[in-house]
């Protein structure tokens, strides 16, 4: 599916580790009331997510799954 522009280790890619870190940090900052820093980290994370999909390292669903990964389980 597409072209991989960067050689990457073939391992489980769901959810993306990069996306999980960026979404967790931005969520923590936003919940702490640090709106400027939280939104800044969120914007950088969206750029990283786009770049990882563009390079062929992840599918878009891997990045969307990373946004929900830091949220606590409902039970």
mmJSON file of the N, C-alpha and C atoms, coordinates in Angstrom:
{"data_MODEL":{"atom_site":{
"group_PDB":["ATOM","ATOM","ATOM","ATOM","ATOM","ATOM","ATOM","ATOM","ATOM","ATOM","ATOM","ATOM","ATOM","ATOM","ATOM","ATOM","ATOM","ATOM","ATOM","ATOM","ATOM","ATOM","ATOM","ATOM","ATOM","ATOM","ATOM","ATOM","ATOM","ATOM","ATOM","ATOM","ATOM","ATOM","ATOM","ATOM","ATOM","ATOM","ATOM","ATOM","ATOM","ATOM","ATOM","ATOM","ATOM","ATOM","ATOM","ATOM","ATOM","ATOM","ATOM","ATOM","ATOM","ATOM","ATOM","ATOM","ATOM","ATOM","ATOM","ATOM","ATOM","ATOM","ATOM","ATOM","ATOM","ATOM","ATOM","ATOM","ATOM","ATOM","ATOM","ATOM","ATOM","ATOM","ATOM","ATOM","ATOM","ATOM","ATOM","ATOM","ATOM","ATOM","ATOM","ATOM","ATOM","ATOM","ATOM","ATOM","ATOM","ATOM","ATOM","ATOM","ATOM","ATOM","ATOM","ATOM","ATOM","ATOM","ATOM","ATOM","ATOM","ATOM","ATOM","ATOM","ATOM","ATOM","ATOM","ATOM","ATOM","ATOM","ATOM","ATOM","ATOM","ATOM","ATOM","ATOM","ATOM","ATOM","ATOM","ATOM","ATOM","ATOM","ATOM","ATOM","ATOM","ATOM","ATOM","ATOM","ATOM","ATOM","ATOM","ATOM","ATOM","ATOM","ATOM","ATOM","ATOM","ATOM","ATOM","ATOM","ATOM","ATOM","ATOM","ATOM","ATOM","ATOM","ATOM","ATOM","ATOM","ATOM","ATOM","ATOM","ATOM","ATOM","ATOM","ATOM","ATOM","ATOM","ATOM","ATOM","ATOM","ATOM","ATOM","ATOM","ATOM","ATOM","ATOM","ATOM","ATOM","ATOM","ATOM","ATOM","ATOM","ATOM","ATOM","ATOM","ATOM","ATOM","ATOM","ATOM","ATOM","ATOM","ATOM","ATOM","ATOM","ATOM","ATOM","ATOM","ATOM","ATOM","ATOM","ATOM","ATOM","ATOM","ATOM","ATOM","ATOM","ATOM","ATOM","ATOM","ATOM","ATOM","ATOM","ATOM","ATOM","ATOM","ATOM","ATOM","ATOM","ATOM","ATOM","ATOM","ATOM","ATOM","ATOM","ATOM","ATOM","ATOM","ATOM","ATOM","ATOM","ATOM","ATOM","ATOM","ATOM"],
"id":[1,2,3,4,5,6,7,8,9,10,11,12,13,14,15,16,17,18,19,20,21,22,23,24,25,26,27,28,29,30,31,32,33,34,35,36,37,38,39,40,41,42,43,44,45,46,47,48,49,50,51,52,53,54,55,56,57,58,59,60,61,62,63,64,65,66,67,68,69,70,71,72,73,74,75,76,77,78,79,80,81,82,83,84,85,86,87,88,89,90,91,92,93,94,95,96,97,98,99,100,101,102,103,104,105,106,107,108,109,110,111,112,113,114,115,116,117,118,119,120,121,122,123,124,125,126,127,128,129,130,131,132,133,134,135,136,137,138,139,140,141,142,143,144,145,146,147,148,149,150,151,152,153,154,155,156,157,158,159,160,161,162,163,164,165,166,167,168,169,170,171,172,173,174,175,176,177,178,179,180,181,182,183,184,185,186,187,188,189,190,191,192,193,194,195,196,197,198,199,200,201,202,203,204,205,206,207,208,209,210,211,212,213,214,215,216,217,218,219,220,221,222,223,224,225],
"type_symbol":["N","C","C","N","C","C","N","C","C","N","C","C","N","C","C","N","C","C","N","C","C","N","C","C","N","C","C","N","C","C","N","C","C","N","C","C","N","C","C","N","C","C","N","C","C","N","C","C","N","C","C","N","C","C","N","C","C","N","C","C","N","C","C","N","C","C","N","C","C","N","C","C","N","C","C","N","C","C","N","C","C","N","C","C","N","C","C","N","C","C","N","C","C","N","C","C","N","C","C","N","C","C","N","C","C","N","C","C","N","C","C","N","C","C","N","C","C","N","C","C","N","C","C","N","C","C","N","C","C","N","C","C","N","C","C","N","C","C","N","C","C","N","C","C","N","C","C","N","C","C","N","C","C","N","C","C","N","C","C","N","C","C","N","C","C","N","C","C","N","C","C","N","C","C","N","C","C","N","C","C","N","C","C","N","C","C","N","C","C","N","C","C","N","C","C","N","C","C","N","C","C","N","C","C","N","C","C","N","C","C","N","C","C","N","C","C","N","C","C","N","C","C","N","C","C"],
"label_atom_id":["N","CA","C","N","CA","C","N","CA","C","N","CA","C","N","CA","C","N","CA","C","N","CA","C","N","CA","C","N","CA","C","N","CA","C","N","CA","C","N","CA","C","N","CA","C","N","CA","C","N","CA","C","N","CA","C","N","CA","C","N","CA","C","N","CA","C","N","CA","C","N","CA","C","N","CA","C","N","CA","C","N","CA","C","N","CA","C","N","CA","C","N","CA","C","N","CA","C","N","CA","C","N","CA","C","N","CA","C","N","CA","C","N","CA","C","N","CA","C","N","CA","C","N","CA","C","N","CA","C","N","CA","C","N","CA","C","N","CA","C","N","CA","C","N","CA","C","N","CA","C","N","CA","C","N","CA","C","N","CA","C","N","CA","C","N","CA","C","N","CA","C","N","CA","C","N","CA","C","N","CA","C","N","CA","C","N","CA","C","N","CA","C","N","CA","C","N","CA","C","N","CA","C","N","CA","C","N","CA","C","N","CA","C","N","CA","C","N","CA","C","N","CA","C","N","CA","C","N","CA","C","N","CA","C","N","CA","C","N","CA","C","N","CA","C","N","CA","C","N","CA","C","N","CA","C","N","CA","C","N","CA","C"],
"label_alt_id":[null,null,null,null,null,null,null,null,null,null,null,null,null,null,null,null,null,null,null,null,null,null,null,null,null,null,null,null,null,null,null,null,null,null,null,null,null,null,null,null,null,null,null,null,null,null,null,null,null,null,null,null,null,null,null,null,null,null,null,null,null,null,null,null,null,null,null,null,null,null,null,null,null,null,null,null,null,null,null,null,null,null,null,null,null,null,null,null,null,null,null,null,null,null,null,null,null,null,null,null,null,null,null,null,null,null,null,null,null,null,null,null,null,null,null,null,null,null,null,null,null,null,null,null,null,null,null,null,null,null,null,null,null,null,null,null,null,null,null,null,null,null,null,null,null,null,null,null,null,null,null,null,null,null,null,null,null,null,null,null,null,null,null,null,null,null,null,null,null,null,null,null,null,null,null,null,null,null,null,null,null,null,null,null,null,null,null,null,null,null,null,null,null,null,null,null,null,null,null,null,null,null,null,null,null,null,null,null,null,null,null,null,null,null,null,null,null,null,null,null,null,null,null,null,null],
"label_comp_id":["UNK","UNK","UNK","UNK","UNK","UNK","UNK","UNK","UNK","UNK","UNK","UNK","UNK","UNK","UNK","UNK","UNK","UNK","UNK","UNK","UNK","UNK","UNK","UNK","UNK","UNK","UNK","UNK","UNK","UNK","UNK","UNK","UNK","UNK","UNK","UNK","UNK","UNK","UNK","UNK","UNK","UNK","UNK","UNK","UNK","UNK","UNK","UNK","UNK","UNK","UNK","UNK","UNK","UNK","UNK","UNK","UNK","UNK","UNK","UNK","UNK","UNK","UNK","UNK","UNK","UNK","UNK","UNK","UNK","UNK","UNK","UNK","UNK","UNK","UNK","UNK","UNK","UNK","UNK","UNK","UNK","UNK","UNK","UNK","UNK","UNK","UNK","UNK","UNK","UNK","UNK","UNK","UNK","UNK","UNK","UNK","UNK","UNK","UNK","UNK","UNK","UNK","UNK","UNK","UNK","UNK","UNK","UNK","UNK","UNK","UNK","UNK","UNK","UNK","UNK","UNK","UNK","UNK","UNK","UNK","UNK","UNK","UNK","UNK","UNK","UNK","UNK","UNK","UNK","UNK","UNK","UNK","UNK","UNK","UNK","UNK","UNK","UNK","UNK","UNK","UNK","UNK","UNK","UNK","UNK","UNK","UNK","UNK","UNK","UNK","UNK","UNK","UNK","UNK","UNK","UNK","UNK","UNK","UNK","UNK","UNK","UNK","UNK","UNK","UNK","UNK","UNK","UNK","UNK","UNK","UNK","UNK","UNK","UNK","UNK","UNK","UNK","UNK","UNK","UNK","UNK","UNK","UNK","UNK","UNK","UNK","UNK","UNK","UNK","UNK","UNK","UNK","UNK","UNK","UNK","UNK","UNK","UNK","UNK","UNK","UNK","UNK","UNK","UNK","UNK","UNK","UNK","UNK","UNK","UNK","UNK","UNK","UNK","UNK","UNK","UNK","UNK","UNK","UNK","UNK","UNK","UNK","UNK","UNK","UNK"],
"label_asym_id":["A","A","A","A","A","A","A","A","A","A","A","A","A","A","A","A","A","A","A","A","A","A","A","A","A","A","A","A","A","A","A","A","A","A","A","A","A","A","A","A","A","A","A","A","A","A","A","A","A","A","A","A","A","A","A","A","A","A","A","A","A","A","A","A","A","A","A","A","A","A","A","A","A","A","A","A","A","A","A","A","A","A","A","A","A","A","A","A","A","A","A","A","A","A","A","A","A","A","A","A","A","A","A","A","A","A","A","A","A","A","A","A","A","A","A","A","A","A","A","A","A","A","A","A","A","A","A","A","A","A","A","A","A","A","A","A","A","A","A","A","A","A","A","A","A","A","A","A","A","A","A","A","A","A","A","A","A","A","A","A","A","A","A","A","A","A","A","A","A","A","A","A","A","A","A","A","A","A","A","A","A","A","A","A","A","A","A","A","A","A","A","A","A","A","A","A","A","A","A","A","A","A","A","A","A","A","A","A","A","A","A","A","A","A","A","A","A","A","A","A","A","A","A","A","A"],
"label_entity_id":["1","1","1","1","1","1","1","1","1","1","1","1","1","1","1","1","1","1","1","1","1","1","1","1","1","1","1","1","1","1","1","1","1","1","1","1","1","1","1","1","1","1","1","1","1","1","1","1","1","1","1","1","1","1","1","1","1","1","1","1","1","1","1","1","1","1","1","1","1","1","1","1","1","1","1","1","1","1","1","1","1","1","1","1","1","1","1","1","1","1","1","1","1","1","1","1","1","1","1","1","1","1","1","1","1","1","1","1","1","1","1","1","1","1","1","1","1","1","1","1","1","1","1","1","1","1","1","1","1","1","1","1","1","1","1","1","1","1","1","1","1","1","1","1","1","1","1","1","1","1","1","1","1","1","1","1","1","1","1","1","1","1","1","1","1","1","1","1","1","1","1","1","1","1","1","1","1","1","1","1","1","1","1","1","1","1","1","1","1","1","1","1","1","1","1","1","1","1","1","1","1","1","1","1","1","1","1","1","1","1","1","1","1","1","1","1","1","1","1","1","1","1","1","1","1"],
"label_seq_id":[1,1,1,2,2,2,3,3,3,4,4,4,5,5,5,6,6,6,7,7,7,8,8,8,9,9,9,10,10,10,11,11,11,12,12,12,13,13,13,14,14,14,15,15,15,16,16,16,17,17,17,18,18,18,19,19,19,20,20,20,21,21,21,22,22,22,23,23,23,24,24,24,25,25,25,26,26,26,27,27,27,28,28,28,29,29,29,30,30,30,31,31,31,32,32,32,33,33,33,34,34,34,35,35,35,36,36,36,37,37,37,38,38,38,39,39,39,40,40,40,41,41,41,42,42,42,43,43,43,44,44,44,45,45,45,46,46,46,47,47,47,48,48,48,49,49,49,50,50,50,51,51,51,52,52,52,53,53,53,54,54,54,55,55,55,56,56,56,57,57,57,58,58,58,59,59,59,60,60,60,61,61,61,62,62,62,63,63,63,64,64,64,65,65,65,66,66,66,67,67,67,68,68,68,69,69,69,70,70,70,71,71,71,72,72,72,73,73,73,74,74,74,75,75,75],
"pdbx_PDB_ins_code":[null,null,null,null,null,null,null,null,null,null,null,null,null,null,null,null,null,null,null,null,null,null,null,null,null,null,null,null,null,null,null,null,null,null,null,null,null,null,null,null,null,null,null,null,null,null,null,null,null,null,null,null,null,null,null,null,null,null,null,null,null,null,null,null,null,null,null,null,null,null,null,null,null,null,null,null,null,null,null,null,null,null,null,null,null,null,null,null,null,null,null,null,null,null,null,null,null,null,null,null,null,null,null,null,null,null,null,null,null,null,null,null,null,null,null,null,null,null,null,null,null,null,null,null,null,null,null,null,null,null,null,null,null,null,null,null,null,null,null,null,null,null,null,null,null,null,null,null,null,null,null,null,null,null,null,null,null,null,null,null,null,null,null,null,null,null,null,null,null,null,null,null,null,null,null,null,null,null,null,null,null,null,null,null,null,null,null,null,null,null,null,null,null,null,null,null,null,null,null,null,null,null,null,null,null,null,null,null,null,null,null,null,null,null,null,null,null,null,null,null,null,null,null,null,null],
"Cartn_x":[0.838,0.0,0.89,1.104,1.907,3.387,4.154,5.606,6.134,7.02,7.687,8.937,8.995,10.122,11.264,10.998,12.008,11.991,13.162,13.234,12.816,11.893,11.339,11.227,11.472,11.385,9.956,9.769,8.413,7.871,7.195,6.573,5.144,4.456,3.074,3.056,2.245,2.261,1.013,0.125,-1.093,-1.083,-1.268,-1.259,0.168,0.328,1.653,2.23,3.482,4.135,4.324,4.711,4.894,3.575,2.516,1.217,0.721,0.974,0.545,1.249,2.546,3.296,2.804,2.665,2.219,0.804,-0.1,-1.46,-1.535,-0.744,-0.745,-0.206,0.889,1.468,0.51,-0.072,-0.985,-2.235,-2.754,-3.917,-3.606,-2.447,-2.057,-1.942,-1.332,-1.192,-2.543,-3.413,-4.731,-5.559,-5.497,-6.246,-5.681,-4.392,-3.77,-4.028,-4.71,-5.019,-3.963,-2.952,-1.888,-2.309,-3.248,-3.849,-2.855,-1.967,-1.023,-0.071,0.515,1.457,0.754,-0.429,-1.181,-1.54,-2.009,-2.337,-1.092,0.016,1.269,1.752,1.725,2.143,1.19,-0.088,-1.075,-0.809,-0.478,-0.183,1.096,2.107,3.346,3.064,2.263,1.901,1.141,0.278,-0.441,0.526,1.539,2.557,3.357,3.699,4.427,3.558,2.269,1.355,1.26,1.124,1.044,2.333,3.475,4.762,4.923,4.508,4.651,3.761,2.566,1.695,2.271,2.76,3.333,4.541,5.379,6.567,6.243,5.016,4.622,4.942,5.234,5.572,4.301,3.221,1.959,0.791,-0.304,-1.578,-2.265,-3.202,-3.897,-4.616,-5.152,-5.846,-4.888,-3.616,-2.628,-2.51,-2.575,-2.457,-3.736,-4.891,-6.147,-6.276,-5.793,-5.815,-4.916,-3.854,-2.94,-3.577,-4.538,-5.212,-6.055,-6.662,-7.473,-6.692,-5.445,-4.654,-4.43,-4.181,-3.936,-5.198,-6.375,-7.607,-7.848,-8.361,-8.599,-9.746,-9.699,-10.764,-12.047,-13.213,-14.457,-14.896,-14.246,-14.683,-13.81],
"Cartn_y":[-1.168,0.0,1.24,1.818,3.027,2.723,3.768,3.644,4.042,3.238,3.568,4.361,5.613,6.476,6.345,5.731,5.566,4.111,3.511,2.133,2.133,1.251,1.234,-0.211,-0.448,-1.807,-2.32,-3.523,-4.06,-4.569,-3.707,-4.114,-3.586,-3.866,-3.401,-1.881,-1.288,0.163,0.81,0.027,0.613,0.524,1.566,2.957,3.461,4.566,5.145,5.627,5.267,5.733,7.249,7.777,9.227,9.959,9.477,10.105,10.009,8.872,8.685,9.667,9.859,10.786,12.214,12.633,14.003,14.234,13.288,13.49,13.457,12.617,12.557,13.852,14.352,15.59,16.761,16.844,17.957,17.853,16.648,16.472,16.897,16.522,16.921,18.431,19.065,20.516,21.21,20.722,21.329,21.172,20.004,19.788,20.587,20.94,21.757,23.245,23.578,24.977,25.714,25.011,25.618,25.567,26.439,26.388,26.659,27.624,27.983,26.825,26.281,25.175,23.906,23.661,22.477,22.501,23.653,23.772,23.741,24.304,24.267,22.825,22.053,20.645,19.867,20.178,19.516,19.8,21.04,21.404,20.717,20.674,19.98,18.49,17.93,16.514,16.206,17.129,16.92,16.953,17.8,17.816,16.528,16.014,14.744,13.61,13.617,12.579,12.61,13.799,13.92,13.415,13.779,13.371,11.853,11.211,9.756,9.032,9.575,8.978,9.227,10.428,10.778,9.905,9.628,8.805,7.329,6.95,5.557,4.679,5.289,4.522,4.081,4.867,4.567,4.774,4.119,4.391,5.513,6.229,7.291,6.775,5.558,5.02,4.811,4.547,4.42,5.721,6.831,8.132,8.506,8.173,8.452,7.602,6.38,5.516,6.04,6.727,7.276,8.414,9.094,10.179,9.623,8.486,7.88,7.046,6.747,5.868,6.436,7.743,8.238,8.397,8.263,8.435,7.231,7.468,6.34,5.469,4.21,3.269,3.661,3.457,3.875,2.989,1.875,0.992,1.099],
"Cartn_z":[0.0,0.0,0.0,-1.108,-1.183,-1.15,-1.021,-1.005,0.36,0.885,2.133,1.789,2.225,1.902,2.899,4.056,5.097,5.531,5.677,6.165,7.626,7.968,9.316,9.778,11.056,11.608,11.491,10.969,10.83,12.167,12.888,14.143,14.172,15.234,15.351,15.366,14.51,14.404,14.984,15.588,16.146,17.651,18.372,17.942,17.817,17.154,16.961,18.286,18.55,19.779,19.749,18.589,18.47,18.728,18.122,18.309,19.736,20.385,21.769,22.689,22.505,23.358,23.164,21.91,21.663,22.183,21.981,22.452,23.98,24.631,26.095,26.702,26.146,26.671,26.452,25.256,24.999,25.868,26.086,26.946,28.381,28.882,30.236,30.358,29.371,29.412,29.311,28.445,28.305,29.576,30.21,31.448,32.615,32.537,33.58,33.368,32.277,32.017,31.214,30.773,29.957,28.494,28.109,26.78,25.674,25.868,24.803,24.531,25.594,25.416,24.949,25.476,25.07,23.596,23.123,21.696,20.829,21.332,20.567,20.394,21.472,21.389,20.49,20.553,19.703,18.227,17.897,16.499,15.999,16.837,16.456,16.281,17.166,17.062,15.782,15.356,14.101,12.92,12.996,11.949,11.909,13.081,13.162,12.626,12.971,12.488,10.968,10.399,8.943,8.299,8.871,8.307,8.349,9.427,9.547,8.545,8.304,7.291,5.901,5.646,4.352,4.009,5.007,4.78,4.627,4.92,4.752,5.938,7.076,8.27,9.008,8.895,9.573,8.629,8.962,8.316,9.099,8.472,9.213,10.461,10.42,11.587,12.766,12.495,13.564,14.342,13.628,14.269,15.001,14.435,15.138,16.4,16.341,17.524,18.634,18.262,19.258,20.039,19.454,20.162,21.3,21.095,22.144,23.138,22.857,23.72,25.123,25.307,26.663,27.508,26.909,27.666,28.57,29.771,30.686,30.195,30.566,30.215,30.958,30.335,30.973,32.127,32.383,33.469,34.683],
"occupancy":[1.0,1.0,1.0,1.0,1.0,1.0,1.0,1.0,1.0,1.0,1.0,1.0,1.0,1.0,1.0,1.0,1.0,1.0,1.0,1.0,1.0,1.0,1.0,1.0,1.0,1.0,1.0,1.0,1.0,1.0,1.0,1.0,1.0,1.0,1.0,1.0,1.0,1.0,1.0,1.0,1.0,1.0,1.0,1.0,1.0,1.0,1.0,1.0,1.0,1.0,1.0,1.0,1.0,1.0,1.0,1.0,1.0,1.0,1.0,1.0,1.0,1.0,1.0,1.0,1.0,1.0,1.0,1.0,1.0,1.0,1.0,1.0,1.0,1.0,1.0,1.0,1.0,1.0,1.0,1.0,1.0,1.0,1.0,1.0,1.0,1.0,1.0,1.0,1.0,1.0,1.0,1.0,1.0,1.0,1.0,1.0,1.0,1.0,1.0,1.0,1.0,1.0,1.0,1.0,1.0,1.0,1.0,1.0,1.0,1.0,1.0,1.0,1.0,1.0,1.0,1.0,1.0,1.0,1.0,1.0,1.0,1.0,1.0,1.0,1.0,1.0,1.0,1.0,1.0,1.0,1.0,1.0,1.0,1.0,1.0,1.0,1.0,1.0,1.0,1.0,1.0,1.0,1.0,1.0,1.0,1.0,1.0,1.0,1.0,1.0,1.0,1.0,1.0,1.0,1.0,1.0,1.0,1.0,1.0,1.0,1.0,1.0,1.0,1.0,1.0,1.0,1.0,1.0,1.0,1.0,1.0,1.0,1.0,1.0,1.0,1.0,1.0,1.0,1.0,1.0,1.0,1.0,1.0,1.0,1.0,1.0,1.0,1.0,1.0,1.0,1.0,1.0,1.0,1.0,1.0,1.0,1.0,1.0,1.0,1.0,1.0,1.0,1.0,1.0,1.0,1.0,1.0,1.0,1.0,1.0,1.0,1.0,1.0,1.0,1.0,1.0,1.0,1.0,1.0,1.0,1.0,1.0,1.0,1.0,1.0],
"B_iso_or_equiv":[0.0,0.0,0.0,0.0,0.0,0.0,0.0,0.0,0.0,0.0,0.0,0.0,0.0,0.0,0.0,0.0,0.0,0.0,0.0,0.0,0.0,0.0,0.0,0.0,0.0,0.0,0.0,0.0,0.0,0.0,0.0,0.0,0.0,0.0,0.0,0.0,0.0,0.0,0.0,0.0,0.0,0.0,0.0,0.0,0.0,0.0,0.0,0.0,0.0,0.0,0.0,0.0,0.0,0.0,0.0,0.0,0.0,0.0,0.0,0.0,0.0,0.0,0.0,0.0,0.0,0.0,0.0,0.0,0.0,0.0,0.0,0.0,0.0,0.0,0.0,0.0,0.0,0.0,0.0,0.0,0.0,0.0,0.0,0.0,0.0,0.0,0.0,0.0,0.0,0.0,0.0,0.0,0.0,0.0,0.0,0.0,0.0,0.0,0.0,0.0,0.0,0.0,0.0,0.0,0.0,0.0,0.0,0.0,0.0,0.0,0.0,0.0,0.0,0.0,0.0,0.0,0.0,0.0,0.0,0.0,0.0,0.0,0.0,0.0,0.0,0.0,0.0,0.0,0.0,0.0,0.0,0.0,0.0,0.0,0.0,0.0,0.0,0.0,0.0,0.0,0.0,0.0,0.0,0.0,0.0,0.0,0.0,0.0,0.0,0.0,0.0,0.0,0.0,0.0,0.0,0.0,0.0,0.0,0.0,0.0,0.0,0.0,0.0,0.0,0.0,0.0,0.0,0.0,0.0,0.0,0.0,0.0,0.0,0.0,0.0,0.0,0.0,0.0,0.0,0.0,0.0,0.0,0.0,0.0,0.0,0.0,0.0,0.0,0.0,0.0,0.0,0.0,0.0,0.0,0.0,0.0,0.0,0.0,0.0,0.0,0.0,0.0,0.0,0.0,0.0,0.0,0.0,0.0,0.0,0.0,0.0,0.0,0.0,0.0,0.0,0.0,0.0,0.0,0.0,0.0,0.0,0.0,0.0,0.0,0.0],
"pdbx_formal_charge":[null,null,null,null,null,null,null,null,null,null,null,null,null,null,null,null,null,null,null,null,null,null,null,null,null,null,null,null,null,null,null,null,null,null,null,null,null,null,null,null,null,null,null,null,null,null,null,null,null,null,null,null,null,null,null,null,null,null,null,null,null,null,null,null,null,null,null,null,null,null,null,null,null,null,null,null,null,null,null,null,null,null,null,null,null,null,null,null,null,null,null,null,null,null,null,null,null,null,null,null,null,null,null,null,null,null,null,null,null,null,null,null,null,null,null,null,null,null,null,null,null,null,null,null,null,null,null,null,null,null,null,null,null,null,null,null,null,null,null,null,null,null,null,null,null,null,null,null,null,null,null,null,null,null,null,null,null,null,null,null,null,null,null,null,null,null,null,null,null,null,null,null,null,null,null,null,null,null,null,null,null,null,null,null,null,null,null,null,null,null,null,null,null,null,null,null,null,null,null,null,null,null,null,null,null,null,null,null,null,null,null,null,null,null,null,null,null,null,null,null,null,null,null,null,null],
"auth_seq_id":[1,1,1,2,2,2,3,3,3,4,4,4,5,5,5,6,6,6,7,7,7,8,8,8,9,9,9,10,10,10,11,11,11,12,12,12,13,13,13,14,14,14,15,15,15,16,16,16,17,17,17,18,18,18,19,19,19,20,20,20,21,21,21,22,22,22,23,23,23,24,24,24,25,25,25,26,26,26,27,27,27,28,28,28,29,29,29,30,30,30,31,31,31,32,32,32,33,33,33,34,34,34,35,35,35,36,36,36,37,37,37,38,38,38,39,39,39,40,40,40,41,41,41,42,42,42,43,43,43,44,44,44,45,45,45,46,46,46,47,47,47,48,48,48,49,49,49,50,50,50,51,51,51,52,52,52,53,53,53,54,54,54,55,55,55,56,56,56,57,57,57,58,58,58,59,59,59,60,60,60,61,61,61,62,62,62,63,63,63,64,64,64,65,65,65,66,66,66,67,67,67,68,68,68,69,69,69,70,70,70,71,71,71,72,72,72,73,73,73,74,74,74,75,75,75],
"auth_comp_id":["UNK","UNK","UNK","UNK","UNK","UNK","UNK","UNK","UNK","UNK","UNK","UNK","UNK","UNK","UNK","UNK","UNK","UNK","UNK","UNK","UNK","UNK","UNK","UNK","UNK","UNK","UNK","UNK","UNK","UNK","UNK","UNK","UNK","UNK","UNK","UNK","UNK","UNK","UNK","UNK","UNK","UNK","UNK","UNK","UNK","UNK","UNK","UNK","UNK","UNK","UNK","UNK","UNK","UNK","UNK","UNK","UNK","UNK","UNK","UNK","UNK","UNK","UNK","UNK","UNK","UNK","UNK","UNK","UNK","UNK","UNK","UNK","UNK","UNK","UNK","UNK","UNK","UNK","UNK","UNK","UNK","UNK","UNK","UNK","UNK","UNK","UNK","UNK","UNK","UNK","UNK","UNK","UNK","UNK","UNK","UNK","UNK","UNK","UNK","UNK","UNK","UNK","UNK","UNK","UNK","UNK","UNK","UNK","UNK","UNK","UNK","UNK","UNK","UNK","UNK","UNK","UNK","UNK","UNK","UNK","UNK","UNK","UNK","UNK","UNK","UNK","UNK","UNK","UNK","UNK","UNK","UNK","UNK","UNK","UNK","UNK","UNK","UNK","UNK","UNK","UNK","UNK","UNK","UNK","UNK","UNK","UNK","UNK","UNK","UNK","UNK","UNK","UNK","UNK","UNK","UNK","UNK","UNK","UNK","UNK","UNK","UNK","UNK","UNK","UNK","UNK","UNK","UNK","UNK","UNK","UNK","UNK","UNK","UNK","UNK","UNK","UNK","UNK","UNK","UNK","UNK","UNK","UNK","UNK","UNK","UNK","UNK","UNK","UNK","UNK","UNK","UNK","UNK","UNK","UNK","UNK","UNK","UNK","UNK","UNK","UNK","UNK","UNK","UNK","UNK","UNK","UNK","UNK","UNK","UNK","UNK","UNK","UNK","UNK","UNK","UNK","UNK","UNK","UNK","UNK","UNK","UNK","UNK","UNK","UNK"],
"auth_asym_id":["A","A","A","A","A","A","A","A","A","A","A","A","A","A","A","A","A","A","A","A","A","A","A","A","A","A","A","A","A","A","A","A","A","A","A","A","A","A","A","A","A","A","A","A","A","A","A","A","A","A","A","A","A","A","A","A","A","A","A","A","A","A","A","A","A","A","A","A","A","A","A","A","A","A","A","A","A","A","A","A","A","A","A","A","A","A","A","A","A","A","A","A","A","A","A","A","A","A","A","A","A","A","A","A","A","A","A","A","A","A","A","A","A","A","A","A","A","A","A","A","A","A","A","A","A","A","A","A","A","A","A","A","A","A","A","A","A","A","A","A","A","A","A","A","A","A","A","A","A","A","A","A","A","A","A","A","A","A","A","A","A","A","A","A","A","A","A","A","A","A","A","A","A","A","A","A","A","A","A","A","A","A","A","A","A","A","A","A","A","A","A","A","A","A","A","A","A","A","A","A","A","A","A","A","A","A","A","A","A","A","A","A","A","A","A","A","A","A","A","A","A","A","A","A","A"],
"auth_atom_id":["N","CA","C","N","CA","C","N","CA","C","N","CA","C","N","CA","C","N","CA","C","N","CA","C","N","CA","C","N","CA","C","N","CA","C","N","CA","C","N","CA","C","N","CA","C","N","CA","C","N","CA","C","N","CA","C","N","CA","C","N","CA","C","N","CA","C","N","CA","C","N","CA","C","N","CA","C","N","CA","C","N","CA","C","N","CA","C","N","CA","C","N","CA","C","N","CA","C","N","CA","C","N","CA","C","N","CA","C","N","CA","C","N","CA","C","N","CA","C","N","CA","C","N","CA","C","N","CA","C","N","CA","C","N","CA","C","N","CA","C","N","CA","C","N","CA","C","N","CA","C","N","CA","C","N","CA","C","N","CA","C","N","CA","C","N","CA","C","N","CA","C","N","CA","C","N","CA","C","N","CA","C","N","CA","C","N","CA","C","N","CA","C","N","CA","C","N","CA","C","N","CA","C","N","CA","C","N","CA","C","N","CA","C","N","CA","C","N","CA","C","N","CA","C","N","CA","C","N","CA","C","N","CA","C","N","CA","C","N","CA","C","N","CA","C","N","CA","C","N","CA","C","N","CA","C","N","CA","C","N","CA","C"],
"pdbx_PDB_model_num":[1,1,1,1,1,1,1,1,1,1,1,1,1,1,1,1,1,1,1,1,1,1,1,1,1,1,1,1,1,1,1,1,1,1,1,1,1,1,1,1,1,1,1,1,1,1,1,1,1,1,1,1,1,1,1,1,1,1,1,1,1,1,1,1,1,1,1,1,1,1,1,1,1,1,1,1,1,1,1,1,1,1,1,1,1,1,1,1,1,1,1,1,1,1,1,1,1,1,1,1,1,1,1,1,1,1,1,1,1,1,1,1,1,1,1,1,1,1,1,1,1,1,1,1,1,1,1,1,1,1,1,1,1,1,1,1,1,1,1,1,1,1,1,1,1,1,1,1,1,1,1,1,1,1,1,1,1,1,1,1,1,1,1,1,1,1,1,1,1,1,1,1,1,1,1,1,1,1,1,1,1,1,1,1,1,1,1,1,1,1,1,1,1,1,1,1,1,1,1,1,1,1,1,1,1,1,1,1,1,1,1,1,1,1,1,1,1,1,1,1,1,1,1,1,1]
}}}
